[in-house]
Amino acid sequence: MTETNPTLDIDIVVPCYNEQDTLAAHVRRLHTFCRTSLAHTWRITIADNASTDDTARIADDLAAMLDGVHAVHLPEKGRGRALKAVWGASDARVLVYVDEDLSTDLAALEPLVAPLLSGHSDLAIGTRLAGSSRVVRGGKREFISRSYNLLLRTTMGVSFSDAQCGFKAITRQAAEHVLPLCEDDAWFFDTELLVIAEHAGLRVHEVPVDWVDDVNSSVDIASTATEDLKGMWRVSRGLATGRIPVAPVYEAIGRQPFTTPHVGIVGQVLRFGAIGVVSTIAFAVLYALFRPAIGAQTADFLALLVTAIGNTALNRRFTFGVRGRSGAGRHQVQGLVVFGIAWAITSGSLVVLHATAPGSSHGAEIAVLTGANLLATLVRFVLFKAWVFRTRRRPEIIRAGTTPAAEATTEALPVTDATTRTAPTTR
């Protein structure tokens, strides 16, 4: 079936850059599969990313020869840029993306789009990391992929298993809300799209795939890893500060009601550590500014007070996932108690320094206080987790004639496919 029907079900986008040697064969293979195996109306869109070889001409020739194939030419490179441009302009109900090399077995295409066409899910991704996936690739790439996805799950509170498999789909409604929030125009786009979608409470369906590594593909691992880490920091900061406004997306199309999943201790430590490093640097700078005018102890107090207030607010939202204004005042009061303990540690370090080395320089004071502040940061984490932001479980209420297990079954959210993930919200 082609896109001649009034309503187009699927728009399959194939981003490509300098693929003159393989584009024709791969698009013909994809076209044959769609024509013979798909039960929905479809279109194949070749998105040429400013290729400098013969890719653009080949794409136009394929569009002219094959019914249901279109070609789009973009003036700049970037997979993310291509998908945002083509998906944003498409009128299809479901927007799909496949790698040009067709490493993923196309038999997974129907299972990929089915839950989106039915309205069950908002996004769908192929995963090479599921137990039932069959994958052929080198050990180095396997290790990097698993490490990257583990890092995402532990630091960003997400549950999907494979961020970078080039086999994804999204409903047009979800794309209209999420694409404007995605800033990356290159390889990190996939991850950014999924992280934002999950934090907005959208449902992500995972499809185990059969995948064979393209031996001719090449990726600058060091450069890509650096950009991915930068992207993770940018998105994490945007979610923590509210610069990425996911709450309106949740209100509009999020799966409600929605419970924020537990973030593991590793993720909390890493997030808290990042905030602690920023707080420590800010403390040292503020102390250096205050010390000449108001003395060591007062400078220590004021610098620690300012950084403690900011530290509590950031950890409340980012590390421990507390949203909304409810309890914010109590948390700040408790945070000030924790600040008092931290101040005792740092001011005590000054007392010891001045007692053991009278006339110490300002540089020595800063060094000692920085070390003491690192210790205070560790104490602060323990107190935050065990006291300030500890999880308060509501007492279980068991109605007459029920058992706790039955009650849980009655009250739980609808159970979905085991490979379907519902994501954390930042509300």
C-alpha positions as CSV (number, residue, x, y, z in Angstrom):
1,M,0.0,0.0,0.0
2,T,1.2,3.5,-0.7
3,E,0.4,7.0,0.6
4,T,-2.5,7.5,-1.9
5,N,-5.1,7.1,0.8
6,P,-6.4,10.3,2.4
7,T,-4.8,9.5,5.8
8,L,-1.2,8.6,5.9
9,D,-0.4,6.2,8.7
10,I,3.4,6.0,8.6
11,D,6.2,8.3,7.4
12,I,9.5,6.4,7.4
13,V,12.4,8.8,7.4
14,V,15.9,7.7,6.2
15,P,18.5,10.3,7.1
16,C,21.6,10.0,5.0
17,Y,24.9,11.7,4.4
18,N,27.3,10.7,1.6
19,E,25.7,7.3,1.1
20,Q,26.0,7.1,-2.7
21,D,27.3,3.5,-2.6
22,T,24.5,2.0,-0.6
23,L,21.5,4.3,-0.8
24,A,19.8,2.9,-3.9
25,A,20.0,-0.8,-2.8
26,H,18.8,0.0,0.8
27,V,15.9,2.2,-0.2
28,R,14.8,-0.4,-2.8
29,R,14.9,-3.1,-0.1
30,L,12.9,-0.9,2.3
31,H,10.4,-0.1,-0.4
32,T,9.9,-3.8,-1.3
33,F,9.3,-4.6,2.4
34,C,6.8,-1.8,2.8
35,R,4.9,-2.7,-0.4
36,T,4.7,-6.4,0.5
37,S,4.5,-6.6,4.3
38,L,2.9,-3.5,5.8
39,A,-0.8,-3.3,6.4
40,H,-0.9,0.5,6.7
41,T,-0.5,3.4,4.4
42,W,3.1,4.5,4.2
43,R,5.7,6.9,2.7
44,I,9.5,6.7,2.6
45,T,11.2,10.0,3.0
46,I,14.9,10.2,2.1
47,A,16.4,13.1,4.1
48,D,19.7,14.1,2.5
49,N,21.8,15.9,5.1
50,A,23.8,18.2,2.8
51,S,25.7,15.3,1.1
52,T,28.8,16.3,-0.9
53,D,28.8,13.2,-3.1
54,D,26.1,11.8,-5.5
55,T,23.6,11.0,-2.7
56,A,21.2,13.9,-3.6
57,R,20.9,12.9,-7.2
58,I,20.4,9.2,-6.3
59,A,17.7,10.2,-3.8
60,D,15.9,12.2,-6.5
61,D,16.1,9.3,-9.0
62,L,14.6,6.9,-6.4
63,A,11.8,9.3,-5.7
64,A,11.0,9.6,-9.4
65,M,11.1,5.8,-10.0
66,L,9.5,4.4,-6.8
67,D,5.9,5.0,-5.9
68,G,5.7,6.2,-2.3
69,V,9.3,7.5,-2.0
70,H,10.0,11.2,-1.5
71,A,13.3,13.0,-1.2
72,V,14.1,16.0,1.0
73,H,17.4,18.0,0.8
74,L,18.7,19.8,3.8
75,P,21.3,22.5,3.6
76,E,23.1,21.5,6.8
77,K,24.3,18.2,8.3
78,G,22.9,16.5,11.4
79,R,20.7,13.6,12.0
80,G,18.7,15.4,14.7
81,R,18.3,18.4,12.4
82,A,17.0,16.1,9.6
83,L,14.5,14.3,11.8
84,K,13.2,17.6,13.4
85,A,12.7,19.1,9.9
86,V,11.0,16.1,8.3
87,W,9.0,14.9,11.2
88,G,7.9,18.4,12.0
89,A,6.5,18.9,8.5
90,S,4.9,15.4,8.1
91,D,1.2,14.8,8.1
92,A,1.5,11.1,9.0
93,R,-0.1,9.7,12.2
94,V,3.2,7.9,13.1
95,L,6.7,9.2,12.3
96,V,9.4,6.6,12.0
97,Y,13.2,6.8,11.7
98,V,15.5,4.0,10.4
99,D,19.2,4.1,9.8
100,E,20.3,4.1,6.2
101,D,22.3,1.0,6.6
102,L,19.2,-1.0,7.6
103,S,21.1,-2.8,10.4
104,T,17.8,-3.6,12.1
105,D,15.7,-6.4,10.7
106,L,12.7,-4.8,9.1
107,A,10.4,-7.5,10.5
108,A,10.3,-5.4,13.7
109,L,8.8,-2.4,11.9
110,E,5.1,-3.6,12.3
111,P,5.6,-4.3,16.1
112,L,7.3,-0.9,16.3
113,V,4.4,1.2,15.0
114,A,1.4,-1.0,16.1
115,P,1.2,0.4,19.7
116,L,1.4,3.9,18.4
117,L,-1.3,3.5,15.8
118,S,-3.5,1.9,18.4
119,G,-3.0,4.8,20.8
120,H,-1.4,2.5,23.4
121,S,2.0,4.3,23.5
122,D,3.5,7.6,22.5
123,L,7.0,6.5,21.4
124,A,8.5,3.2,20.3
125,I,12.1,2.2,20.1
126,G,14.0,-0.8,18.9
127,T,16.3,-2.3,21.6
128,R,19.4,-4.3,21.0
129,L,19.9,-4.8,24.8
130,A,16.8,-6.9,25.6
131,G,17.4,-10.6,26.5
132,S,15.5,-11.7,23.4
133,S,17.3,-9.4,21.0
134,R,19.8,-11.0,18.5
135,V,22.7,-8.8,17.9
136,V,25.9,-9.2,15.9
137,R,28.6,-6.6,16.7
138,G,32.0,-6.2,18.2
139,G,32.8,-6.3,21.9
140,K,34.0,-2.7,22.0
141,R,30.8,-1.3,20.6
142,E,28.7,-3.6,22.8
143,F,30.6,-2.4,25.9
144,I,30.3,1.3,25.0
145,S,26.5,0.9,24.3
146,R,25.8,-0.9,27.5
147,S,27.9,1.6,29.6
148,Y,26.2,4.6,28.0
149,N,22.7,3.3,28.6
150,L,23.6,2.3,32.2
151,L,24.9,5.8,32.8
152,L,21.7,7.3,31.5
153,R,19.5,5.1,33.7
154,T,21.5,5.8,36.9
155,T,22.0,9.5,36.4
156,M,18.9,10.7,34.6
157,G,16.1,8.6,36.1
158,V,15.0,7.0,32.8
159,S,13.9,3.4,32.2
160,F,14.4,2.7,28.5
161,S,17.2,0.3,27.7
162,D,18.7,1.4,24.4
163,A,18.9,5.2,23.5
164,Q,20.8,5.0,20.3
165,C,19.4,2.2,18.2
166,G,18.5,3.7,14.8
167,F,15.0,2.3,14.8
168,K,12.4,4.6,16.4
169,A,8.9,5.9,16.0
170,I,6.8,8.6,17.6
171,T,3.2,9.7,17.2
172,R,2.6,13.0,15.5
173,Q,0.9,14.4,18.6
174,A,3.8,13.5,20.8
175,A,6.3,15.0,18.2
176,E,4.4,18.3,18.1
177,H,4.9,18.6,21.9
178,V,8.4,17.2,22.3
179,L,10.4,18.2,19.2
180,P,10.4,21.9,20.1
181,L,12.1,21.1,23.4
182,C,14.9,19.2,21.7
183,E,18.0,21.3,21.0
184,D,20.5,18.8,19.7
185,D,20.9,18.6,15.9
186,A,23.3,15.6,15.8
187,W,23.7,12.2,17.4
188,F,22.5,13.1,20.9
189,F,19.1,14.0,19.5
190,D,17.8,10.4,20.1
191,T,18.7,10.5,23.7
192,E,17.4,14.0,24.3
193,L,14.1,13.1,22.7
194,L,13.6,10.0,24.9
195,V,14.7,11.6,28.1
196,I,12.4,14.6,27.7
197,A,9.5,12.3,26.7
198,E,10.0,10.1,29.7
199,H,10.2,13.0,32.1
200,A,7.0,14.4,30.5
201,G,5.2,11.1,31.4
202,L,4.9,9.7,27.9
203,R,4.8,6.0,27.4
204,V,7.8,4.4,25.6
205,H,7.3,0.9,24.0
206,E,10.4,-1.2,23.5
207,V,10.7,-3.8,20.7
208,P,13.5,-6.4,20.9
209,V,15.2,-6.4,17.5
210,D,17.6,-8.5,15.4
211,W,20.5,-6.2,14.5
212,V,23.7,-6.7,12.6
213,D,26.5,-4.2,12.8
214,D,27.4,-2.4,9.6
215,V,31.2,-3.0,9.3
216,N,31.5,0.0,7.0
217,S,30.1,2.5,9.4
218,S,32.5,4.6,11.4
219,V,31.9,6.8,14.4
220,D,34.4,9.1,16.2
221,I,33.9,7.5,19.6
222,A,35.8,10.1,21.6
223,S,34.1,13.0,20.0
224,T,30.6,11.4,20.2
225,A,31.1,10.5,23.8
226,T,32.2,14.0,24.7
227,E,29.1,15.5,23.0
228,D,26.9,12.9,24.7
229,L,28.2,13.8,28.1
230,K,27.7,17.5,27.4
231,G,24.2,16.8,26.2
232,M,23.4,14.8,29.3
233,W,24.6,17.6,31.5
234,R,22.6,20.2,29.5
235,V,19.4,18.2,29.6
236,S,19.8,17.3,33.3
237,R,20.3,20.9,34.2
238,G,17.4,22.0,32.0
239,L,15.1,19.5,33.7
240,A,16.3,20.4,37.2
241,T,15.9,24.2,36.7
242,G,12.7,24.0,34.7
243,R,14.3,25.5,31.6
244,I,13.0,22.5,29.7
245,P,9.2,22.9,30.4
246,V,8.0,19.3,30.5
247,A,5.1,20.0,32.8
248,P,2.9,21.4,30.0
249,V,3.6,18.3,27.9
250,Y,2.6,16.1,30.9
251,E,-0.6,18.1,31.3
252,A,-1.5,17.9,27.6
253,I,-0.7,14.3,26.7
254,G,1.1,12.6,29.7
255,R,-0.1,9.3,30.9
256,Q,-1.9,10.2,34.1
257,P,-2.0,9.4,37.0
258,F,1.8,9.0,37.1
259,T,4.2,7.9,39.9
260,T,7.8,9.0,39.8
261,P,9.9,5.9,39.9
262,H,12.7,5.4,42.5
263,V,16.1,6.8,41.5
264,G,18.9,4.4,42.7
265,I,21.6,5.4,45.2
266,V,24.2,5.5,42.4
267,G,22.2,8.1,40.5
268,Q,21.6,10.1,43.6
269,V,25.2,10.1,44.6
270,L,26.3,11.2,41.1
271,R,23.7,14.0,41.0
272,F,24.5,15.1,44.5
273,G,28.2,15.0,43.7
274,A,27.8,17.2,40.7
275,I,25.9,19.8,42.7
276,G,28.4,19.4,45.5
277,V,31.3,20.3,43.2
278,V,29.4,23.4,42.0
279,S,28.6,24.4,45.6
280,T,32.2,23.9,46.7
281,I,33.5,26.1,43.9
282,A,30.9,28.7,44.6
283,F,31.8,28.6,48.3
284,A,35.5,29.2,47.7
285,V,34.7,32.1,45.4
286,L,32.3,33.7,47.8
287,Y,34.7,33.3,50.7
288,A,37.5,34.8,48.8
289,L,35.3,37.8,48.0
290,F,33.9,38.2,51.6
291,R,37.1,37.5,53.6
292,P,39.0,40.8,53.1
293,A,36.0,42.9,54.3
294,I,34.3,40.9,57.1
295,G,36.8,38.5,58.5
296,A,37.3,34.7,58.2
297,Q,34.5,33.4,60.4
298,T,31.8,35.8,59.1
299,A,32.9,35.2,55.5
300,D,32.8,31.4,56.1
301,F,29.2,31.7,57.5
302,L,27.8,33.9,54.8
303,A,29.5,31.9,51.9
304,L,28.2,28.6,53.4
305,L,24.7,30.1,54.0
306,V,24.3,31.3,50.4
307,T,25.6,28.0,48.9
308,A,23.6,25.9,51.3
309,I,20.3,27.5,50.3
310,G,21.0,26.9,46.6
311,N,22.4,23.4,47.3
312,T,19.2,22.4,49.2
313,A,16.9,23.7,46.4
314,L,18.9,21.9,43.6
315,N,19.1,18.7,45.5
316,R,15.4,18.8,46.4
317,R,14.5,19.0,42.8
318,F,17.3,17.2,40.9
319,T,18.8,14.6,43.3
320,F,15.7,13.5,45.3
321,G,13.0,14.3,42.7
322,V,10.8,16.4,44.9
323,R,8.5,18.6,42.8
324,G,6.0,21.4,43.6
325,R,6.0,23.9,46.5
326,S,4.5,21.5,49.0
327,G,7.0,21.0,51.8
328,A,9.5,23.4,50.3
329,G,9.6,25.7,53.3
330,R,10.1,22.7,55.7
331,H,12.8,21.3,53.5
332,Q,14.7,24.7,53.6
333,V,14.4,24.9,57.4
334,Q,15.7,21.3,57.7
335,G,18.4,22.2,55.2
336,L,19.4,25.1,57.4
337,V,19.8,22.7,60.3
338,V,22.1,20.6,58.0
339,F,23.8,23.9,57.1
340,G,24.5,24.5,60.8
341,I,26.2,21.1,61.1
342,A,28.2,21.8,58.0
343,W,29.1,25.3,59.3
344,A,30.3,23.7,62.6
345,I,32.6,21.4,60.5
346,T,34.1,24.2,58.4
347,S,34.4,26.8,61.2
348,G,35.9,24.1,63.4
349,S,38.5,23.5,60.7
350,L,39.4,27.3,60.9
351,V,39.7,27.1,64.6
352,V,42.1,24.1,64.3
353,L,44.1,25.9,61.6
354,H,44.5,29.1,63.5
355,A,45.4,27.2,66.7
356,T,48.1,25.0,65.0
357,A,49.4,27.6,62.4
358,P,48.8,31.2,63.6
359,G,49.0,33.8,60.9
360,S,48.1,31.4,58.1
361,S,47.6,33.0,54.7
362,H,44.2,33.4,53.0
363,G,45.2,30.8,50.6
364,A,45.8,28.3,53.4
365,E,42.4,29.2,54.8
366,I,40.7,28.6,51.5
367,A,42.5,25.2,51.1
368,V,41.5,24.0,54.5
369,L,37.9,25.3,54.2
370,T,37.6,23.7,50.8
371,G,38.6,20.3,52.2
372,A,36.3,20.8,55.2
373,N,33.5,21.8,52.9
374,L,33.9,18.5,50.9
375,L,33.5,16.6,54.2
376,A,30.5,18.7,55.1
377,T,29.0,17.9,51.7
378,L,29.3,14.2,52.4
379,V,27.5,14.7,55.8
380,R,24.9,16.8,54.1
381,F,24.1,14.0,51.6
382,V,23.6,11.5,54.4
383,L,21.3,13.9,56.3
384,F,19.4,14.9,53.2
385,K,18.7,11.2,52.3
386,A,18.0,9.9,55.8
387,W,16.1,12.9,57.2
388,V,15.3,15.9,55.0
389,F,14.1,14.1,51.8
390,R,13.5,10.6,53.2
391,T,10.6,8.7,51.5
392,R,7.6,8.9,53.7
393,R,5.4,5.9,53.0
394,R,1.7,6.3,53.5
395,P,0.1,3.6,55.8
396,E,-1.5,0.8,53.8
397,I,-5.3,0.8,54.0
398,I,-6.9,-2.6,53.6
399,R,-10.6,-2.6,52.9
400,A,-12.8,-5.2,54.5
401,G,-12.9,-8.4,52.5
402,T,-9.6,-7.7,50.7
403,T,-6.0,-8.7,51.1
404,P,-3.0,-6.4,50.6
405,A,-2.2,-8.2,47.3
406,A,-5.7,-7.9,46.1
407,E,-5.8,-4.2,47.1
408,A,-2.6,-3.5,45.2
409,T,-4.0,-5.2,42.1
410,T,-7.1,-3.1,42.4
411,E,-5.3,0.2,42.9
412,A,-2.4,-0.2,40.5
413,L,-2.1,1.5,37.2
414,P,-3.2,-0.7,34.2
415,V,-0.6,-3.3,33.5
416,T,1.0,-3.0,30.1
417,D,3.3,-5.1,27.9
418,A,6.4,-6.1,29.7
419,T,8.5,-4.2,27.2
420,T,6.5,-1.0,27.6
421,R,8.1,1.6,29.8
422,T,6.4,4.5,31.5
423,A,8.7,7.3,32.5
424,P,9.4,9.7,35.3
425,T,7.7,13.0,35.4
426,T,9.4,16.2,36.6
427,R,6.2,17.7,38.0
